[in-house]
Amino acid sequence: MTYLVRHAHAGNKHHWAGPDHDRPLSVAGQGEARGLLTRLASYPIGRILSGPAIRCQQTVAPLAARHGLRVELTDDLAVEATADQLLVLVSDPALGTAVLCSHGEVIGQVLQQLAAGGLPLADPLRWEKGSTWVLDSKGGVVVGARYLAPLRPPGLARRSEEAVSGGPCSP
């Protein structure tokens, strides 16, 4: 089982003065990252991999701390990664029960490719910030997928116009 997580909310990239790679989670995003602790509490987690962007690393840091795991960085989860790179990673049986944190652009492409290839989806395609897709695999082939919406603490709800499948999602 693989858990494909879209990084949590990181604020507006146009208001961030530094390199986009260094843009941190917003307060709402920090809440979404903590929400993963509850959302994935009943799932086994053996590894945690993240793209190199700070917002990806911060999204899975609470999970890593809870499970006593280190966050493994890989360019296969970077915003510049291709869907094919991520599909190879997701299909690797040696990955085990791993959380993979990446960006909306790449996750959207992967989900669309899987759906186009006939993968039965338990839910409509969408990839909200802080959300998770649970991918079930057999022999290196993804055979099922279900969506887990992000958990947001009360008072930290944000507008969700970017939550629409593939809508104007910022990386």
Buried (B, 14 or more C-beta within 10 A) or exposed (E): BBBBBBBBBBBEEEEEEEEBEEBBBBEBBBBBBBBBBEBBEEEEBEBBBBBBBBBBBBBBBBBBEBBEBEBBBBEBBBBEBEBEBBBEBBBBEEBEEBBBBBBBBBBBBBBBBBBEEEBEBEEEBBBBBBBBBBBBBEEEEBEBBEBBBBBBEEEBEBEEEBBEEBBEBBB
